[in-house]
């Protein structure tokens, strides 16, 4: 068992420490492998579940998941990023105070979910939400008890064992969910699967993650630092909800429940690259930026290469999915879900613009600038949501995608200014990849126009329902 405060950083060299570079490479590989494997498990289970359940089940669970994510983000105090960037990130008193905050938050989330269940069921006219939400939200309560050894592993990019434990928990939860689905043929299987994954993950982390255990503790100085840093993270997370779940929040009212279920299938397939990129950058770039020496050309070159590699890889995967989305959907799913192919194309085209600037905001967090992180998060949320609402009002689902794309183009100078202020802006990278992203996205839409056309209202694509609230 390794000590929670003794980590071998490795030898040093000019620029970034050699140890952290090698650990960053390994951490990126572990994170990518874990994410790809987990999403592969989820895809297989998704294919099986679409044969066992009806589209309405995925629509209802999309609303439940949206509410859970909303509660999580609306209460996020940034405990993980605080541990990763703080000078006291290995101090047991700091870690135990953070764990205490985490437990209180988890309990509060579960109580809030129970209180929200009935009003949400009335708002979306889906009575099942009132029963499902209190059960599904038990996963939030469980997450509050996860040991801070997880954050210590992220802080020092020691991700091998954590990756293995995550995969075991995910696979176990999926297996149980499929058993529940085969027995019940009900949406309850999706809710129980999430809770089962949470139970398994919590048990594995406490039993097998190395390092010091946690105990309830409140140190005033640590609490002040966590709350000060977390205030802006909280506001940023509110904005993050609009960015990540705003589409489902609106479409839950705008589309039929069947249409929402089909949209959710397309979004699940299309968002794989951006979720992978966000996971890698959030877990790997904060430690790199934290130890990045200013005014060091060698270190700047290394960061430039990392950024070019990450962006190029993500745009390549998104471009492939944008071109082949309808073919993938038609091969994997039955006719009830074929309209999801056009959803894949449209979302991938928009996300190619988003990934160009994916690596910048972590520089603010690494330097403790949670306020700057909030400013760009708020701008992104406002522009994306406004574009989404205006576009959906006039041109339905297709207009929503177009509005998001325009919003992200307007967002470019805002995130570029943050990157420039923290001395990580790379104009050549942005111009090259933005041109590639826009060109590739437009070509993919043209290439698959017969499928994208079905996203417009009145075309028979199945995306019908009420009016925007």
VEXSELO-879099 format. One record per residue (C-alpha): residue number from 0; residue in three letters; x, y, z. Coordinates in steps of 0.05 Angstrom, whole numbers, plus 5000, padded with zeros to 4 digits. Each point is the difference from the previous one (the first is absolute). Example, Ala and Ser with C-alpha at 12.3 -4.5 7.8 and 13.67 -1.06 7.14 Angstrom:
<sites>
<0; "ALA"; <5246; 4910; 5156>>;
<1; "SER"; <5027; 5069; 4987>>;
</sites>
This chain:
<sites>
<0; "UNK"; <5000; 5000; 5000>>;
<1; "UNK"; <5030; 5066; 4980>>;
<2; "UNK"; <4996; 5061; 5045>>;
<3; "UNK"; <4950; 5052; 4980>>;
<4; "UNK"; <5054; 5053; 5006>>;
<5; "UNK"; <5061; 4967; 4969>>;
<6; "UNK"; <5000; 4998; 4925>>;
<7; "UNK"; <5062; 4990; 4957>>;
<8; "UNK"; <5000; 5056; 4950>>;
<9; "UNK"; <5058; 4972; 4959>>;
<10; "UNK"; <5062; 5035; 4973>>;
<11; "UNK"; <4998; 5071; 4975>>;
<12; "UNK"; <5021; 5032; 4935>>;
<13; "UNK"; <4996; 5067; 4966>>;
<14; "UNK"; <4928; 5022; 4994>>;
<15; "UNK"; <4948; 4954; 5028>>;
<16; "UNK"; <5023; 4947; 5049>>;
<17; "UNK"; <5016; 4936; 4964>>;
<18; "UNK"; <4961; 4960; 5051>>;
<19; "UNK"; <4936; 5037; 4989>>;
<20; "UNK"; <5007; 4995; 4924>>;
<21; "UNK"; <5007; 4925; 5003>>;
<22; "UNK"; <4943; 4995; 5050>>;
<23; "UNK"; <4958; 5046; 4956>>;
<24; "UNK"; <5011; 4953; 4941>>;
<25; "UNK"; <4982; 4939; 5042>>;
<26; "UNK"; <4941; 5037; 5032>>;
<27; "UNK"; <4973; 5019; 4931>>;
<28; "UNK"; <5007; 4929; 4976>>;
<29; "UNK"; <4966; 4972; 5062>>;
<30; "UNK"; <4944; 5051; 4997>>;
<31; "UNK"; <4988; 4988; 4926>>;
<32; "UNK"; <5002; 4924; 5008>>;
<33; "UNK"; <4952; 5003; 5059>>;
<34; "UNK"; <4952; 5046; 4963>>;
<35; "UNK"; <5001; 4960; 4935>>;
<36; "UNK"; <4990; 4934; 5037>>;
<37; "UNK"; <4944; 5028; 5044>>;
<38; "UNK"; <4965; 5031; 4940>>;
<39; "UNK"; <5008; 4935; 4962>>;
<40; "UNK"; <4966; 4963; 5057>>;
<41; "UNK"; <4945; 5052; 5001>>;
<42; "UNK"; <4990; 4995; 4924>>;
<43; "UNK"; <4993; 4925; 5003>>;
<44; "UNK"; <4951; 5006; 5058>>;
<45; "UNK"; <4963; 5055; 4963>>;
<46; "UNK"; <4992; 4955; 4939>>;
<47; "UNK"; <4972; 4944; 5044>>;
<48; "UNK"; <4955; 5048; 5039>>;
<49; "UNK"; <4969; 5028; 4936>>;
<50; "UNK"; <4977; 4928; 4985>>;
<51; "UNK"; <4972; 4991; 5071>>;
<52; "UNK"; <4970; 5069; 5012>>;
<53; "UNK"; <4960; 5052; 4960>>;
<54; "UNK"; <5024; 5069; 4978>>;
<55; "UNK"; <4956; 5032; 5054>>;
<56; "UNK"; <5044; 4967; 5054>>;
<57; "UNK"; <5062; 5036; 4972>>;
<58; "UNK"; <4962; 5065; 4997>>;
<59; "UNK"; <4977; 4996; 5072>>;
<60; "UNK"; <5069; 4980; 5024>>;
<61; "UNK"; <5030; 5057; 4960>>;
<62; "UNK"; <4958; 5048; 5041>>;
<63; "UNK"; <5019; 4966; 5065>>;
<64; "UNK"; <5074; 5002; 4981>>;
<65; "UNK"; <4993; 5073; 4981>>;
<66; "UNK"; <4970; 5016; 5068>>;
<67; "UNK"; <5056; 4961; 5036>>;
<68; "UNK"; <5054; 5036; 4961>>;
<69; "UNK"; <4965; 5066; 5013>>;
<70; "UNK"; <4999; 4988; 5075>>;
<71; "UNK"; <5073; 4979; 4998>>;
<72; "UNK"; <5023; 5061; 4962>>;
<73; "UNK"; <4956; 5048; 5038>>;
<74; "UNK"; <5035; 4979; 5064>>;
<75; "UNK"; <5071; 4990; 4974>>;
<76; "UNK"; <5052; 5033; 5047>>;
<77; "UNK"; <5060; 4976; 4959>>;
<78; "UNK"; <5029; 4955; 5054>>;
<79; "UNK"; <5038; 4958; 4949>>;
<80; "UNK"; <5032; 5058; 4962>>;
<81; "UNK"; <5015; 5035; 5067>>;
<82; "UNK"; <5040; 4939; 5023>>;
<83; "UNK"; <5035; 4995; 4933>>;
<84; "UNK"; <5024; 5072; 4998>>;
<85; "UNK"; <5009; 5018; 5074>>;
<86; "UNK"; <5068; 5003; 5033>>;
<87; "UNK"; <4967; 4962; 5058>>;
<88; "UNK"; <4973; 4947; 4954>>;
<89; "UNK"; <5039; 4945; 5037>>;
<90; "UNK"; <4986; 5025; 5071>>;
<91; "UNK"; <4957; 4951; 5039>>;
<92; "UNK"; <4962; 5056; 5036>>;
<93; "UNK"; <4983; 5032; 4933>>;
<94; "UNK"; <4979; 4933; 4970>>;
<95; "UNK"; <4957; 4981; 5059>>;
<96; "UNK"; <4966; 5067; 4999>>;
<97; "UNK"; <4987; 4991; 4926>>;
<98; "UNK"; <4971; 4931; 5014>>;
<99; "UNK"; <4953; 5028; 5053>>;
<100; "UNK"; <4975; 5052; 4950>>;
<101; "UNK"; <4990; 4945; 4949>>;
<102; "UNK"; <4957; 4958; 5047>>;
<103; "UNK"; <4956; 5059; 5020>>;
<104; "UNK"; <4991; 5017; 4927>>;
<105; "UNK"; <4981; 4928; 4982>>;
<106; "UNK"; <4947; 4997; 5054>>;
<107; "UNK"; <4972; 5067; 4980>>;
<108; "UNK"; <4996; 4978; 4927>>;
<109; "UNK"; <4960; 4938; 5017>>;
<110; "UNK"; <4950; 5040; 5042>>;
<111; "UNK"; <4994; 5052; 4945>>;
<112; "UNK"; <4986; 4946; 4949>>;
<113; "UNK"; <4945; 4971; 5043>>;
<114; "UNK"; <4969; 5070; 5007>>;
<115; "UNK"; <5006; 5013; 4925>>;
<116; "UNK"; <4971; 4934; 4976>>;
<117; "UNK"; <4925; 5016; 5002>>;
<118; "UNK"; <5005; 5072; 4972>>;
<119; "UNK"; <5044; 4974; 4943>>;
<120; "UNK"; <4950; 4945; 4984>>;
<121; "UNK"; <4945; 5052; 4995>>;
<122; "UNK"; <5042; 5048; 4957>>;
<123; "UNK"; <5018; 4947; 4949>>;
<124; "UNK"; <4934; 4963; 5007>>;
<125; "UNK"; <5037; 4935; 5015>>;
<126; "UNK"; <4974; 4968; 5065>>;
<127; "UNK"; <5056; 4948; 5001>>;
<128; "UNK"; <5051; 5055; 5015>>;
<129; "UNK"; <4970; 5008; 5070>>;
<130; "UNK"; <5018; 4927; 5016>>;
<131; "UNK"; <5065; 4994; 4961>>;
<132; "UNK"; <5036; 5062; 5023>>;
<133; "UNK"; <5005; 4985; 5075>>;
<134; "UNK"; <5028; 4930; 4984>>;
<135; "UNK"; <5048; 5022; 4944>>;
<136; "UNK"; <5026; 5057; 5043>>;
<137; "UNK"; <5028; 4951; 5052>>;
<138; "UNK"; <5061; 4998; 4954>>;
<139; "UNK"; <5013; 5073; 5020>>;
<140; "UNK"; <4997; 4982; 5074>>;
<141; "UNK"; <5049; 4943; 4989>>;
<142; "UNK"; <5048; 5045; 4961>>;
<143; "UNK"; <5007; 5046; 5060>>;
<144; "UNK"; <5035; 4945; 5039>>;
<145; "UNK"; <5054; 4986; 4948>>;
<146; "UNK"; <5069; 5008; 5031>>;
<147; "UNK"; <5044; 5059; 4981>>;
<148; "UNK"; <5053; 4950; 4979>>;
<149; "UNK"; <4965; 5005; 4933>>;
<150; "UNK"; <5017; 5074; 4995>>;
<151; "UNK"; <5071; 4987; 5024>>;
<152; "UNK"; <5008; 4951; 4943>>;
<153; "UNK"; <4976; 5053; 4951>>;
<154; "UNK"; <5044; 5052; 5031>>;
<155; "UNK"; <5063; 4959; 4988>>;
<156; "UNK"; <4976; 4966; 4936>>;
<157; "UNK"; <5005; 4930; 5031>>;
<158; "UNK"; <4939; 4972; 4965>>;
<159; "UNK"; <5014; 4926; 4985>>;
<160; "UNK"; <4966; 4968; 5060>>;
<161; "UNK"; <4943; 5051; 5000>>;
<162; "UNK"; <4986; 4985; 4927>>;
<163; "UNK"; <4996; 4925; 5014>>;
<164; "UNK"; <4953; 5010; 5058>>;
<165; "UNK"; <4956; 5047; 4960>>;
<166; "UNK"; <4994; 4949; 4944>>;
<167; "UNK"; <4982; 4943; 5048>>;
<168; "UNK"; <4946; 5043; 5032>>;
<169; "UNK"; <4972; 5022; 4933>>;
<170; "UNK"; <4999; 4930; 4971>>;
<171; "UNK"; <4967; 4971; 5063>>;
<172; "UNK"; <4947; 5054; 5000>>;
<173; "UNK"; <4984; 4989; 4927>>;
<174; "UNK"; <4995; 4925; 5009>>;
<175; "UNK"; <4951; 5009; 5057>>;
<176; "UNK"; <4960; 5051; 4960>>;
<177; "UNK"; <4993; 4951; 4942>>;
<178; "UNK"; <4976; 4946; 5048>>;
<179; "UNK"; <4948; 5048; 5029>>;
<180; "UNK"; <4978; 5020; 4930>>;
<181; "UNK"; <4992; 4928; 4977>>;
<182; "UNK"; <4958; 4984; 5062>>;
<183; "UNK"; <4958; 5063; 5006>>;
<184; "UNK"; <4999; 5029; 4928>>;
<185; "UNK"; <4992; 5066; 5036>>;
<186; "UNK"; <5035; 5068; 5005>>;
<187; "UNK"; <5015; 4981; 5072>>;
<188; "UNK"; <5058; 4959; 4974>>;
<189; "UNK"; <5035; 5064; 4978>>;
<190; "UNK"; <4992; 5032; 5068>>;
<191; "UNK"; <5023; 4938; 5039>>;
<192; "UNK"; <5060; 4993; 4954>>;
<193; "UNK"; <5026; 5068; 5019>>;
<194; "UNK"; <4992; 4987; 5074>>;
<195; "UNK"; <5034; 4932; 4994>>;
<196; "UNK"; <5059; 5032; 4965>>;
<197; "UNK"; <5006; 5051; 5056>>;
<198; "UNK"; <4999; 4946; 5054>>;
<199; "UNK"; <5053; 4959; 4965>>;
<200; "UNK"; <5045; 5060; 4986>>;
<201; "UNK"; <4997; 5024; 5072>>;
<202; "UNK"; <5017; 4931; 5028>>;
<203; "UNK"; <5059; 4991; 4951>>;
<204; "UNK"; <5029; 5068; 5014>>;
<205; "UNK"; <5000; 4992; 5075>>;
<206; "UNK"; <5028; 4930; 4997>>;
<207; "UNK"; <5053; 5006; 4946>>;
<208; "UNK"; <5022; 5072; 4990>>;
<209; "UNK"; <5067; 5012; 5035>>;
<210; "UNK"; <5012; 5057; 5048>>;
<211; "UNK"; <4975; 5027; 5066>>;
<212; "UNK"; <4927; 4992; 5019>>;
<213; "UNK"; <4953; 5058; 5014>>;
<214; "UNK"; <4965; 5021; 5063>>;
<215; "UNK"; <4951; 5056; 5015>>;
<216; "UNK"; <5039; 5064; 5013>>;
<217; "UNK"; <4989; 5075; 4994>>;
<218; "UNK"; <5061; 5044; 4998>>;
<219; "UNK"; <4981; 5073; 4994>>;
<220; "UNK"; <5056; 5021; 4953>>;
<221; "UNK"; <4988; 4940; 4954>>;
<222; "UNK"; <4925; 5013; 5000>>;
<223; "UNK"; <5012; 5074; 4982>>;
<224; "UNK"; <5045; 4981; 4942>>;
<225; "UNK"; <4951; 4948; 4974>>;
<226; "UNK"; <4940; 5046; 5004>>;
<227; "UNK"; <5037; 5059; 4970>>;
<228; "UNK"; <5025; 4960; 4941>>;
<229; "UNK"; <4934; 4962; 4995>>;
<230; "UNK"; <4955; 5062; 4996>>;
<231; "UNK"; <5021; 5015; 4928>>;
<232; "UNK"; <5001; 4926; 4983>>;
<233; "UNK"; <4928; 4996; 5025>>;
<234; "UNK"; <4979; 5057; 4954>>;
<235; "UNK"; <5040; 4968; 4943>>;
<236; "UNK"; <4965; 4934; 5011>>;
<237; "UNK"; <4932; 5033; 4995>>;
<238; "UNK"; <5022; 5023; 4931>>;
<239; "UNK"; <5027; 4931; 4987>>;
<240; "UNK"; <4931; 4971; 5009>>;
<241; "UNK"; <4974; 5044; 4944>>;
<242; "UNK"; <5057; 4979; 4955>>;
<243; "UNK"; <4995; 4925; 5013>>;
<244; "UNK"; <4926; 4989; 5015>>;
<245; "UNK"; <4964; 5061; 4972>>;
<246; "UNK"; <4979; 4961; 4938>>;
<247; "UNK"; <4965; 4946; 5039>>;
<248; "UNK"; <4968; 5051; 5048>>;
<249; "UNK"; <4968; 5036; 4941>>;
<250; "UNK"; <4985; 4940; 4957>>;
<251; "UNK"; <4967; 4966; 5059>>;
<252; "UNK"; <4946; 5051; 4991>>;
<253; "UNK"; <5005; 5011; 4925>>;
<254; "UNK"; <5005; 4928; 4973>>;
<255; "UNK"; <4955; 4941; 5012>>;
<256; "UNK"; <5029; 4950; 5050>>;
<257; "UNK"; <5013; 4952; 4942>>;
<258; "UNK"; <5036; 5054; 4961>>;
<259; "UNK"; <5042; 5018; 5061>>;
<260; "UNK"; <5019; 4926; 5007>>;
<261; "UNK"; <5024; 4998; 4928>>;
<262; "UNK"; <5037; 5066; 5008>>;
<263; "UNK"; <5034; 4972; 5062>>;
<264; "UNK"; <5026; 4940; 4961>>;
<265; "UNK"; <5030; 5045; 4947>>;
<266; "UNK"; <5030; 5046; 5052>>;
<267; "UNK"; <5030; 4941; 5038>>;
<268; "UNK"; <5037; 4978; 4938>>;
<269; "UNK"; <5021; 5070; 4977>>;
<270; "UNK"; <5025; 5026; 5067>>;
<271; "UNK"; <5051; 4944; 5010>>;
<272; "UNK"; <5060; 5040; 4974>>;
<273; "UNK"; <4984; 5065; 5037>>;
<274; "UNK"; <4989; 4962; 5065>>;
<275; "UNK"; <5066; 4964; 4990>>;
<276; "UNK"; <5036; 5066; 4986>>;
<277; "UNK"; <4968; 5034; 5061>>;
<278; "UNK"; <5019; 4942; 5044>>;
<279; "UNK"; <5073; 4999; 4977>>;
<280; "UNK"; <5009; 5076; 5005>>;
<281; "UNK"; <4967; 5006; 5068>>;
<282; "UNK"; <5042; 4944; 5030>>;
<283; "UNK"; <5067; 5012; 4966>>;
<284; "UNK"; <5007; 5073; 4982>>;
<285; "UNK"; <4991; 5031; 5070>>;
<286; "UNK"; <5063; 4966; 5027>>;
<287; "UNK"; <5038; 5018; 4937>>;
<288; "UNK"; <4979; 5073; 5001>>;
<289; "UNK"; <5013; 5003; 5075>>;
<290; "UNK"; <5073; 4981; 4990>>;
<291; "UNK"; <5008; 5039; 4935>>;
<292; "UNK"; <5058; 5050; 5006>>;
<293; "UNK"; <4983; 5068; 4971>>;
<294; "UNK"; <5043; 5028; 4944>>;
<295; "UNK"; <5033; 4933; 4985>>;
<296; "UNK"; <5001; 4985; 4925>>;
<297; "UNK"; <5013; 4926; 5010>>;
<298; "UNK"; <4939; 4992; 5045>>;
<299; "UNK"; <4957; 5041; 4953>>;
<300; "UNK"; <5020; 4955; 4942>>;
<301; "UNK"; <4980; 4938; 5038>>;
<302; "UNK"; <4932; 5030; 5017>>;
<303; "UNK"; <4991; 5020; 4927>>;
<304; "UNK"; <5013; 4928; 4977>>;
<305; "UNK"; <4952; 4972; 5052>>;
<306; "UNK"; <4946; 5049; 4978>>;
<307; "UNK"; <5009; 4985; 4926>>;
<308; "UNK"; <4997; 4926; 5012>>;
<309; "UNK"; <4938; 5003; 5044>>;
<310; "UNK"; <4961; 5046; 4954>>;
<311; "UNK"; <5020; 4965; 4936>>;
<312; "UNK"; <4981; 4932; 5028>>;
<313; "UNK"; <4932; 5023; 5025>>;
<314; "UNK"; <4982; 5036; 4935>>;
<315; "UNK"; <5021; 4938; 4961>>;
<316; "UNK"; <4953; 4955; 5041>>;
<317; "UNK"; <4943; 5051; 4997>>;
<318; "UNK"; <5009; 5007; 4925>>;
<319; "UNK"; <4997; 4925; 4991>>;
<320; "UNK"; <4936; 4995; 5042>>;
<321; "UNK"; <4969; 5059; 4963>>;
<322; "UNK"; <5011; 4965; 4933>>;
<323; "UNK"; <4979; 4930; 5021>>;
<324; "UNK"; <4948; 5016; 5054>>;
<325; "UNK"; <4938; 4978; 4960>>;
<326; "UNK"; <5036; 4936; 4978>>;
<327; "UNK"; <5020; 4984; 5072>>;
<328; "UNK"; <4929; 5011; 5026>>;
<329; "UNK"; <4969; 4958; 4944>>;
<330; "UNK"; <5048; 4943; 5014>>;
<331; "UNK"; <4993; 5000; 5075>>;
<332; "UNK"; <4927; 5019; 5013>>;
<333; "UNK"; <4932; 4980; 4973>>;
<334; "UNK"; <4956; 5045; 4958>>;
<335; "UNK"; <4970; 5035; 5061>>;
<336; "UNK"; <5066; 5036; 5013>>;
<337; "UNK"; <5025; 5015; 4929>>;
<338; "UNK"; <4985; 5074; 5006>>;
<339; "UNK"; <5056; 5003; 5051>>;
<340; "UNK"; <5050; 4998; 4941>>;
<341; "UNK"; <4984; 5072; 4982>>;
<342; "UNK"; <5007; 5020; 5073>>;
<343; "UNK"; <5070; 4969; 5000>>;
<344; "UNK"; <5021; 5040; 4938>>;
<345; "UNK"; <4975; 5067; 5027>>;
<346; "UNK"; <5029; 4992; 5070>>;
<347; "UNK"; <5068; 4977; 4975>>;
<348; "UNK"; <5003; 5060; 4952>>;
<349; "UNK"; <4988; 5048; 5058>>;
<350; "UNK"; <5048; 4965; 5047>>;
<351; "UNK"; <5057; 5005; 4951>>;
<352; "UNK"; <4999; 5075; 5014>>;
<353; "UNK"; <4996; 4989; 5075>>;
<354; "UNK"; <5062; 4955; 5005>>;
<355; "UNK"; <5045; 5053; 4969>>;
<356; "UNK"; <4999; 5038; 5066>>;
<357; "UNK"; <4992; 4941; 5047>>;
<358; "UNK"; <5069; 5005; 5031>>;
<359; "UNK"; <5001; 5073; 5021>>;
<360; "UNK"; <4954; 5007; 5060>>;
<361; "UNK"; <5039; 4951; 5043>>;
<362; "UNK"; <5058; 5049; 5001>>;
<363; "UNK"; <4957; 5047; 5041>>;
<364; "UNK"; <4983; 4946; 5051>>;
<365; "UNK"; <5073; 4978; 5005>>;
<366; "UNK"; <5019; 5070; 5020>>;
<367; "UNK"; <4943; 5008; 5050>>;
<368; "UNK"; <4962; 5047; 4955>>;
<369; "UNK"; <4931; 4970; 5012>>;
<370; "UNK"; <4969; 5069; 4986>>;
<371; "UNK"; <5029; 5001; 4929>>;
<372; "UNK"; <4976; 4929; 4990>>;
<373; "UNK"; <4930; 5023; 5020>>;
<374; "UNK"; <5001; 5059; 4951>>;
<375; "UNK"; <5015; 4956; 4940>>;
<376; "UNK"; <4951; 4946; 5024>>;
<377; "UNK"; <4945; 5052; 5007>>;
<378; "UNK"; <5014; 5028; 4931>>;
<379; "UNK"; <4999; 4931; 4969>>;
<380; "UNK"; <4936; 4980; 5035>>;
<381; "UNK"; <4964; 5065; 4981>>;
<382; "UNK"; <5021; 4999; 4927>>;
<383; "UNK"; <4987; 4926; 4990>>;
<384; "UNK"; <4932; 5001; 5035>>;
<385; "UNK"; <4977; 5063; 4965>>;
<386; "UNK"; <5020; 4972; 4933>>;
<387; "UNK"; <4966; 4935; 5017>>;
<388; "UNK"; <4934; 5032; 5021>>;
<389; "UNK"; <4995; 5049; 4942>>;
<390; "UNK"; <5019; 4947; 4949>>;
<391; "UNK"; <4951; 4948; 5029>>;
<392; "UNK"; <4944; 5052; 5000>>;
<393; "UNK"; <5006; 5014; 4925>>;
<394; "UNK"; <5028; 4935; 4971>>;
<395; "UNK"; <4990; 4945; 5051>>;
<396; "UNK"; <5056; 4952; 5017>>;
<397; "UNK"; <5041; 5020; 4938>>;
<398; "UNK"; <4995; 5073; 5020>>;
<399; "UNK"; <5022; 4984; 5070>>;
<400; "UNK"; <5064; 4968; 4974>>;
<401; "UNK"; <5013; 5059; 4953>>;
<402; "UNK"; <4989; 5049; 5057>>;
<403; "UNK"; <5050; 4963; 5044>>;
<404; "UNK"; <5052; 5003; 4945>>;
<405; "UNK"; <4991; 5075; 4991>>;
<406; "UNK"; <5004; 5010; 5075>>;
<407; "UNK"; <5066; 4962; 5004>>;
<408; "UNK"; <5031; 5042; 4944>>;
<409; "UNK"; <4981; 5063; 5039>>;
<410; "UNK"; <5032; 4968; 5062>>;
<411; "UNK"; <5069; 4995; 4965>>;
<412; "UNK"; <5029; 5069; 5021>>;
<413; "UNK"; <4976; 4991; 5072>>;
<414; "UNK"; <5037; 4935; 5012>>;
<415; "UNK"; <5060; 5025; 4960>>;
<416; "UNK"; <5006; 5060; 5047>>;
<417; "UNK"; <5001; 4954; 5061>>;
<418; "UNK"; <5054; 4957; 4968>>;
<419; "UNK"; <5041; 5062; 4982>>;
<420; "UNK"; <4995; 5026; 5071>>;
<421; "UNK"; <5027; 4935; 5028>>;
<422; "UNK"; <5054; 4997; 4945>>;
<423; "UNK"; <4976; 4936; 4967>>;
<424; "UNK"; <4966; 5028; 4938>>;
<425; "UNK"; <5021; 4968; 4934>>;
<426; "UNK"; <4972; 5041; 4942>>;
<427; "UNK"; <5028; 4954; 4947>>;
<428; "UNK"; <4967; 4939; 5032>>;
<429; "UNK"; <4933; 5036; 5004>>;
<430; "UNK"; <4999; 5027; 4929>>;
<431; "UNK"; <5022; 4935; 4968>>;
<432; "UNK"; <4952; 4955; 5038>>;
<433; "UNK"; <4941; 5048; 4998>>;
<434; "UNK"; <5005; 5002; 4924>>;
<435; "UNK"; <5004; 4924; 4998>>;
<436; "UNK"; <4941; 4992; 5048>>;
<437; "UNK"; <4954; 5047; 4961>>;
<438; "UNK"; <5018; 4970; 4933>>;
<439; "UNK"; <4994; 4928; 5023>>;
<440; "UNK"; <4934; 5013; 5036>>;
<441; "UNK"; <4968; 5033; 4939>>;
<442; "UNK"; <5024; 4943; 4955>>;
<443; "UNK"; <4971; 4947; 5047>>;
<444; "UNK"; <4933; 5036; 5001>>;
<445; "UNK"; <4999; 5004; 4924>>;
<446; "UNK"; <5022; 4927; 4993>>;
<447; "UNK"; <4943; 4977; 5047>>;
<448; "UNK"; <4949; 5052; 4982>>;
<449; "UNK"; <4943; 4950; 4991>>;
<450; "UNK"; <5007; 4981; 5073>>;
<451; "UNK"; <5013; 5070; 5028>>;
<452; "UNK"; <4939; 5025; 4962>>;
<453; "UNK"; <4956; 4957; 5045>>;
<454; "UNK"; <5019; 5043; 5059>>;
<455; "UNK"; <4958; 5057; 4972>>;
<456; "UNK"; <4928; 5003; 5025>>;
<457; "UNK"; <4946; 4970; 4955>>;
<458; "UNK"; <5047; 4954; 4961>>;
<459; "UNK"; <4978; 4935; 5032>>;
<460; "UNK"; <5064; 4989; 5040>>;
<461; "UNK"; <4961; 4985; 5063>>;
<462; "UNK"; <5025; 5060; 5039>>;
<463; "UNK"; <4932; 5030; 5015>>;
<464; "UNK"; <4967; 5022; 5064>>;
<465; "UNK"; <4979; 5063; 5035>>;
<466; "UNK"; <5026; 5071; 4998>>;
<467; "UNK"; <5060; 5030; 5033>>;
<468; "UNK"; <4983; 5025; 5070>>;
</sites>
